[in-house]
Amino acid sequence: MRVLWLCNVPVSLEGAERSGSWLGAMAKAILSPGGMELGVISMGPAAVPTETPGSEIRQWTVPALAPIGRDGLPERRIVDWIVKTTASFAPDLVQIWGTESYWGLLVSRGFLAQPAILTVQGVKHQIAHCFEGGLTRAEQRTATGLREFLRRTTIQRQKSAFQRWGTFEREIMAAHRWVECQTPWQEAQVRECRPDAHVFRLNLPLRESFKQSDGWQGATQETTIFLSASYPAPFKGLHTAIRAVAILKRRVPGVQLRLAGCRPSAGLRRDGYLHWLSSEIRDLGLERNICWLGTLSAPQIVAELRTASAALVPSFIESYCMAMAEAMRIGTPTVASYTGGTAYLGSDEESCLFFPPGDAAMCAYQLERILSDPDLARRLSLRAREIALLRHDQQRIAQGQLAIYEQVLASMAGAGTTSRAQAISL
């Protein structure tokens, strides 16, 4: 079987450190049984479309910064190159990873004729509804610096861009008969656009470091909270986390929030939202309570999770949430906002503790419960790890993905087949 992936980042079998971390894990999983050829066209730093040397995966890269027209597509020469490269690779089917970029439009507008599966990730038109993360207009203005003005990336402009893309996103969903989702929330977004879609449910694999790691060893520092956020946008809820720490500090003076991923920088290139967060931290007297870790490798994240008192997911919206999935796999007691994706991953009071998005007081309350009740922390940890070990079993996920491919191809050939993919998927 020969499959071509169209995705936003190159695929590394060693595992990505930031976005798309599951792609390398999934590629390794489906290639390991043998008899599979995988090609990848992705966006990258290349100035022109080019092939990237590789052994197990054949990869091509198109310029990530190529201008996108009003029709949602890059310039025609790039589209033609993608069509030509796809034809040359001659895949049995194409897998579109996400609706956030133009890949799915190549199917909806007839540029690619091969059978196509759409895998849903983030959904921009839904994110747009809560992009500001509850920030007031005054706070949004304060979170706007020279960088945002020059690049036209103010919070409101970014929200508008997400809203505009929603038209294309709906077009993509409506055009695909076969769709993969991880959560009921994602399926609901698909059904709104295409009620008759054949939806498969399949979880995502985790990076090798998480699969090989021992479980949560218990907090070595009783007041340490770990949060991983690679994207500095208000809907990720970093300000909610900081405000929760300010509340928690009144009762737990030594509490420390360790933030991995994005980090404030100085100078004209500084991110306005992160710069505003830094001023909030100073105003709240939290300089000693917030630690910006920057980008961490997978083993470093594992080390943080294994020794933290709790993991925190404060997002206003999630379609799945790999950060929460990884924390549960380690067994770190997790406090999360109750959103579409997180609501599926955990169960309140059983494998995690939930709070309403943006509710700093409830977030602080749930964190304090874990910090002050070792029995509760241990119970949440054991149940979370038990669930995650089953949910992210790589062999079962690989079998499910390959079975989905087979079912789509059998359907295209007009052959009757049982719903093996749905039976195997988790």
N, C-alpha and C positions, 0 to 999 in steps of 0.2 A: 504494500500500500504506500502511496506517495501523497503526502499532505503538505500544503503550503500555508504557513501562518503569516498573517498581516498584523503587525503589532507596533506599538509606539516606541519601544526600546529594543535594542539588540538582545539576543538571548545568549546567556552564558551558562554553561553546564556547571560552573563553579558557584553560580548564584549571584544575583544582583544585590547591591547593598541598599538600594533605595527603591524606586518604583518598579513594579513588575517583577518583584522577587520570586513570585510563583512560577514564572515562565520557564526559568532554567530547571526548576524542580519537576515541572510537568514534562518538559522535553526529555529529561533523563529517565523519567518514569515510563514514558511510552516507547522510548528507544531501547530500553533494557531487554524486552522479550525478543528483540530481533525481528527482521523482516519488514522494517519500517524505514521509509526515507522521508526526512523532514527538511523542508526549505523554509527560510524566513526572510521576509522583506520587512524592514523596520526603518524608523527614523533615527538619524544620527548626525554627527558633526561633519559628515562628508559635504564637500562643496558641490559635487555632482553625483548622480547615481552611480554606485560602484559595487562590485562584489568584494566581500570580505573573506580572506582565506580562512578555512576551517576544515576540520576532519569529519566529525560525526554529523554536523549540520551544515548545509549549504546556505550561506547568508548573503543578502544584498542590503545596501543601505541607501536611502534617499535623504536629501537635505532636510533636516528637522526645521530649519528656519525658512524654508521655501514659502513665499507669500501665498495665502489662501484667498481665492477670489470670492465674489459675492455668491457664487454657486456652491461654495463649500469645498471646491477642489483646488489643488495646486495648478500651476501652469500646465498647459497641454503636453509639453514635452516630457514632463515627469509622469503624467498619466499614461502617455504612450509607452514610456519606458517600462512602467509597471506591467502594463498589458503584455508587452513583448516578452518581458522576463518570465511572467507567469506562463505564457504559452510555451516558452522554451523549456521550462521546468516540467510542464505537462502534469500537474497534480491531478489525482483522482478527486480531490476536493480541497476547498479553501476554508480556513478557519479565521474569522475576523475577531480579533481580541479587542472588544470594547466599542462603544459608540461615541467616544470623546473626540475621535479624529475622522478623517475622510474615508477610511478604508471601506466602510460599509456602503458609502455612496457609489463606489466603483461597481458594486453588485446591483444596487437599486436602479442605476442608470444604464445597465447593460454593458458596461465595459468588460466585466468578467462574466463568462458564461458557465464556469465550472460550478458544481454543487457547492453551496456555501453554508457554513454553520456560524452563527453569531454567538459569541460569548459576552454576556453583559457584565460590565464592571461598574464604574461610576455612572450616574445619570445626571448630566449637567442641568437639564431643565428643572429637575427637582431640587438640585443643590442651590439653584438661583433663588428659590423661595426663602432660604435661610442663610444666604451668603454673608450678610452683615453680622451674623452671629449675635444679634440683639444689641449691637453697638448703636449708641445714639448718633445723630448727625454731627454733634460737636466732637464726639470721640472719633468718628470717621475722619473729620477734618484734621484732627490732631495726628491721626495715623497716616497722614498723607505728607510725603516729603518731596524734595526736588526730583528724586528718581521716578516717583509715581507720575508727577506732572509731565516730565520729559517723555516717558514711555507710555503715557496715557493708560496707566494701570492703577488708577484709584480704585477703591473698593466698589464704588458705584459703576465704574466702567467695566470692571471685571464681572460684576453681576450681570450687566447688560450683555456682555459677550456670551456668558453662559445661557442667558435667555434666548439670544439670537440663535445659538447653536441648537437649541431645543427643536427648532423646525427641522433641521437636518437629522437630528437624533430620532425624531418620530418617523421620519422617512425611512431611516435605516431599519428601525424595528419593524415597520410595516412591510418591508421588502423581503424579510427573511422568514422562511417557513420553518426552519430548524433553528432553535435557540437553546443555548445552555445558560442556566442560572445557578447560583449557589443558594439563594434565599427566596422565600415567598414574596418578599418585598420587590425583588427584581422581577419576578414573574408577573406581579401585578402591573408593573410599568409596561412590560411587553404586551400583556393581554389588553391593555387600554388601546394600544396601537394596532395590534393584530390578534383579535380574539381566537382565530383558528390556528395560531402558531403551535407547532409541535415542540413543547418545552421539555428539555431534559434537566434533571437536577443533579449536579455534580459538584462536590467540594473541591477546593484547591489544595495541592500539596504544599508542604512547608520546606524551607531550606534545610540542608543536611545538618547544620549545626543544631537545629531544634529537634530534629528526629533522633540524633545521637545523644542528646543531652540527658543527664539525670534530672530528676524533678526538683522542685523548689526545696531548698534545704532549710527554710525558715529564715526569718529576718536576722541578719547579723548586726544590723543597726535598726533598732525598733521603730524608727520614725522616718524611714526612707521610702519615698513614693517614686515610681518610675513611669515616665510618659514618653512615648515615641511619636513624633510628628514631623514628617519630612516636608510638609507643605505649609508655608506660612500664610494662611488665610483665616479670616475670622470664623468661618463655619467649622473649623477644626477645634474651636473652643479653648485655645490656650489661655485666653483671658479668664474664662470660667475657672480653669484649674488654678490660676494664680490668685483669684479672689477667694477660692475655697481654701487655699493654703493660708491666706490672711486670716480667715475665720478660725481655721484649725489651730493656728499658732497661739491663739488666746488660751487654749487648753493644753496644747502640746508645743511648748516653746521651741523645742529642738527639731521640729519637723523639717524635712528637706525634700524638695521636689527636684528630681534629676531629669532634665529634659534632653532627649536625644533627637537628632535630626537637624532642624533649622536652628540657627544661632544668630543673634544680632551682630552686625558688623558696623564699622565706623566709616565716615567719609560720605561722599556723594552717592555711592552705590548702595548705601544701607537701605534695608527694607523698612518702609514707613510703619507697617503694622508691628514689626518686631521692635523697632525703635520706640514706639508708643508703649509696648509692653514693658520695655526697660524702664521707662519713666513711671509706669504704674508700680513696678516693683520697688522703685525708690520711694515713691509716695506712700506706699503701704509698709515701708520699713522691712522689706523682705530680702535685702541684699545677701544676707547670710543663709537664707532659706531656699534660694533658687540656684541651681547649678546647671549651666548650659554645657552640655557634653559635646555638641556638634555631631557630625556624622559618625556612626559606629558601625563596625563590621558585625556580621551575624554572631560570631563567637563573643564579641563584646556585649551585644544585647543580651545574649543568653546569660552571661556572667552577671549583668545588672539585674535581670529578672530573677535569677536564682537566689540573690541575696537581698532583694528589696522586701519591704514590709507589704507593699501593695503595688499593683499596676493600675494606671488611670487612663481611661478613654473618655475625653470630654466633648467629643464631636457633636455638632448639631444634626448631622446626617451622615449615615454610613450605609453603603449598599451591601457590604460584607464585613470588612475591617480585619485586615491581616494582623495588625498590632494586637488586637484582642485574641485572635486565634493563636498567635504565638505565645502570648502570656498564659493562656489556658493550657497549651501544650506543655509548658514548663510547670504549670500548677501554681503560678503566682496569684494570690488572692486579688481579684479584679473588681474595681468599681468602674462602671461604664454608664454613659448616658443611654437612655432607652430610645433607640432609633430603629429604622427598618432592618438593618443588617445585624446590629448587636443584639436586638431582641431575639433573633434566630439563633445566635451563637451560644447564648447563656440563658439560664433560668434564675430569676430573682430569688434570693435567699437559699438557693441550692448550689449553683456553680459560680455565682457572681452576685454583686449587689448593684442595683440600678438606681438612677436618679433622673429627673426630668432634664432635658437639654437646657443649659443655661442657668440652672438652679444651683448657685454656688453654695448656699446654705445646706441643701440636701446632700450635695457632693461631699462637703466637709463632714457632715453627720455620718455618712456611710463609710468614709475613710477612717473616722475616729472609731467606729465600731470594730473595724479590722485591727487597728492599732492597739486597741484596749482589750480585745477578746481573742486570746490565742486559740481557744477551742473553735470559735467561729472561723478564724483564718485557716486553721488546719482542715476543717470540714469543707470549706469552699475550695481549698486547694486540691484535696483528694478527688472531689467530684469533678472539678474542671479538667483535671488531667485524665481522668477516666473517660470522659466524653471525648476529649481531643485526641486521645490515642486511637479511638475507633474512627472518628471523623476524618482524620488525616492519614489513615493507613495508605501508604503509597501504592502498594500492590493493588488494593481494591480500587483506588482512584484510577490507576493506569488501565486496569481491566474495564472500568466504566467508560473511560475516554475512548479506548479502542472499540468497545462495543457500540458506542454512539456513532463512530465513524462507519462501522460496518452496517448499522441499521440505516443510516442515511443513504449509503451507496446501494443497499438492497432495495430501498424504496425507490431510488432513481431508476434502478433496473427493472422495476415492476415486480420484484419478487416478494412474496409474502414472508414475513418474519415475525417472531414473537418479540415482545418488548424487552429484550435482554438488557439493553442499556439502562432502562429505567429500573430493572430489577437489581442491577449491580450498583448503580449510583447511590451515593450516600446522602 
